[in-house]
């Protein structure tokens, strides 16, 4: 997660780029998906759009999203889907994937 944060915002929790906000550059669509997951799990917890500016809550959303859409916990899938969405292409996410992996070395 820390490598993704570095690539996404250089660690800036106040970063904004279009619809994406916070250290992990979370979109409103991802917040909605996390809330849908919580609802399906019968949890009363919900995320707000402002939670995207909170690094700890952003990491919670990342983990929640991955728990459903990447249950095998593949690092490659986590990185690529964070950049390219659930239907990412290898080619379309290669540069991003390389940047994140270089930070993990």
N, C-alpha and C positions, 0 to 999 in steps of 0.2 A: 504494500500500500504506500509506503514512504517513497518508493521509486516512482510510482504513478503520480503521487502528489508533486514530486519534483518536476516531472515532465509536464503535468497539467498547469501548474501555477507557480513553479519555483518555490513552493511552500507558503504562498501568500493566501491566507484565509479570506481576504477581502477581494480577491481577484474576480473580475466579471468579464465575460466575453460572450456577447449576445445573450442567449437564454441560460448559459452555463455560469454557475457561480461557485465561489468558495475554493478551497485548496484542491478539491478533487473535481472541480468544474461540473457540478451536478445540475442536470436539467430538471424542469418541472415534471417532465414525463417520468423520470426515474423516481422522483418523490412520490408521484401518484402510484407507480408500480409497487414501491415499498409499502405504501399504505394499503394497497389491495392485498399484498401478501400478509400483512398484519391482520387485516380483516378476515381473510380466509383461515388464519390460525386462531381466530376468535380472541385476538389481543385487543385491548382497549387503547394501546399506545398508537399514536399517529405522529408522523413527521410534518413539520410546517416548512414552507418554502424558505423561511429565514434560517432553518436548521442547516442549510447548505453552507452557511458562513461559520459554522461550528465544526472544527476539525474532528472532534470525537464523534459527533452525530453523523458527520459525513462518512466516517469509517464504519459506523454502525449500519448505515444504509448500504455501503459497499458489501459488507459481510452478509447482510440480509438478502440482497439481490443475488449474490454469488451462491448462497445456500440453496436457492431455488433453481437458478439458471445454470449453475456450474457445480452440481452436487458431487462430482468426482474431484473437485478442488484442483483442477488443472491450472497451473500458473499461466500457461500460454493462453488458454481460453479466457481466463480472467482479464489478462492484459488486452487481448484483441477485442473482446466484447465490450470492455470499458471504452475503447476508442471507436469501434465500428458498429456497436449495437449487437443484438442477438444474432442477426444474420450477416455478420461481418464477412469480408472477403480477406483471404490471406494477403493478396497483393495490396489491397487498400489499407491494410493495417501494418504492413511490414516495417515502414519507417518508424512508426510509433513503437511497435514491438521492440525494434532494435534499440531505440533510445532508452526504453525502460530496462531492458536486459543489460545494457551497458552500465547503468547505474547500480545494478545488482552485483556486478563483478568486484 
